[in-house]
């Protein structure tokens, strides 16, 4: 009889414990999957396709503006201003010409811009010619997720 009572008491305790983990509606709660944090911007260099939430760790590519020619229609270029989203970020002075693209993204005579987010930017150049004429060029560029440096020839 004593064994039956202990068995009954153990069974009652197990029932109480299992009932206490139920929701108000009597259903056993389902545990949710753990969130993965990381860079979830597909335009970033360190994009993590498994990230559910952005943790602010995204890094983006860089644009390097360079001059390939020192003249326009035979007239020397004296200075080139580089603008990103309407603001001057630097200039290239005569004498810094790369007949091919520069070997690195921080070469002397280039102007660089590092994306701070995944948004597209508008860029413009003002080329000042020796005869006082001003020539402008422009374009748009988005971060490149497969390359850290994008090189743009501003004297095409």
C-alpha positions in Angstrom: 0.0 0.0 0.0 2.9 2.3 0.8 4.4 1.7 -2.7 1.0 2.4 -4.3 0.8 5.7 -2.4 4.3 6.8 -3.4 3.6 5.8 -7.0 0.4 7.8 -7.0 2.2 10.8 -5.4 4.9 10.7 -8.0 2.4 10.5 -10.9 0.5 13.5 -9.4 3.7 15.5 -9.2 4.6 14.8 -12.8 1.1 15.8 -13.9 1.3 19.1 -12.0 4.8 19.8 -13.5 3.7 19.1 -17.1 0.5 21.2 -16.7 2.4 24.2 -15.3 4.4 24.5 -18.6 1.2 24.9 -20.7 -0.2 28.2 -22.0 -3.5 29.6 -20.7 -5.3 27.7 -23.5 -3.7 24.4 -22.5 -1.3 24.2 -25.4 2.4 23.6 -24.9 4.3 26.7 -26.0 6.5 26.5 -29.1 9.9 28.0 -28.7 10.8 30.5 -31.5 14.1 30.2 -33.4 16.9 32.5 -32.2 17.4 35.7 -34.3 20.6 36.0 -36.2 22.1 39.4 -36.2 24.6 40.7 -38.8 24.7 42.7 -41.9 21.5 42.1 -43.8 22.1 44.7 -46.6 22.7 42.9 -49.9 24.7 45.9 -51.2 27.3 45.5 -48.4 30.7 43.7 -48.7 30.0 41.6 -45.6 26.3 40.7 -46.4 25.1 37.8 -44.4 22.1 36.1 -46.0 21.3 34.4 -42.7 21.0 37.7 -40.8 17.4 38.5 -39.6 18.3 41.8 -38.1 20.9 44.4 -39.0 23.5 44.9 -36.2 25.2 48.0 -37.8 28.3 46.0 -38.9 27.8 46.5 -42.7 30.8 47.7 -44.7 30.6 49.1 -48.2 32.8 49.6 -51.2 34.8 52.6 -52.2 34.9 54.6 -55.4 38.1 56.1 -56.6 37.9 58.9 -59.2 40.9 59.4 -61.4 41.9 61.3 -64.5 43.1 59.4 -67.5 43.7 62.3 -69.8 45.3 65.7 -69.2 43.4 67.5 -72.0 40.0 67.8 -73.6 40.0 68.3 -77.4 43.6 69.4 -77.2 43.0 72.0 -74.5 44.8 71.2 -71.2 42.7 70.4 -68.1 43.9 72.5 -65.2 41.7 71.1 -62.4 38.9 68.6 -61.9 36.5 69.0 -59.0 34.7 65.8 -57.8 31.2 66.2 -56.3 29.1 63.5 -54.6 25.5 64.2 -54.0 26.2 67.9 -54.7 29.1 68.4 -52.3 32.8 68.7 -53.4 34.8 65.8 -51.9 38.1 66.7 -53.5 39.9 67.7 -56.7 42.5 66.4 -59.1 45.1 68.9 -60.3 47.0 68.8 -63.5 49.9 66.5 -63.4 48.1 63.5 -61.8 47.2 61.5 -64.8 46.7 57.7 -64.9 46.9 56.4 -68.5 45.5 53.2 -67.1 43.5 52.8 -63.9 45.6 53.4 -60.7 47.0 50.3 -59.1 45.3 50.9 -55.8 42.4 52.9 -54.5 44.4 55.4 -52.5 46.9 56.3 -55.2 48.3 59.8 -55.3 46.3 62.1 -57.5 43.0 60.3 -57.0 39.9 61.2 -55.0 38.1 58.5 -53.0 34.6 58.2 -51.6 33.5 55.3 -49.3 29.9 54.4 -49.2 28.4 54.8 -45.8 25.2 52.8 -46.6 23.7 50.8 -49.5 22.2 53.9 -51.3 23.1 55.0 -54.8 25.0 58.3 -55.1 25.0 60.9 -57.8 28.5 62.1 -58.8 29.6 65.1 -60.9 32.8 66.5 -62.1 33.7 70.0 -63.1 36.7 70.1 -65.5 38.3 73.4 -65.7 40.2 74.0 -69.0 43.2 76.2 -69.6 41.0 78.5 -71.9 38.5 79.2 -69.1 35.9 76.7 -70.4 34.1 74.4 -67.9 33.2 70.9 -68.9 31.0 68.7 -66.7 30.3 65.0 -66.5 28.1 63.0 -64.2 26.8 59.6 -63.3 25.3 57.5 -60.6 26.9 54.6 -58.7 25.8 52.1 -56.2 28.0 50.1 -53.8 29.5 47.1 -55.3 29.1 44.0 -53.2 31.8 42.0 -54.9 34.6 44.6 -55.1 36.0 46.9 -52.5 37.1 49.6 -54.9 35.3 50.9 -58.0 37.5 53.1 -60.3 35.9 55.8 -62.3 37.7 57.7 -65.1 36.4 61.3 -64.9 37.9 62.5 -68.2 36.3 60.1 -70.7 
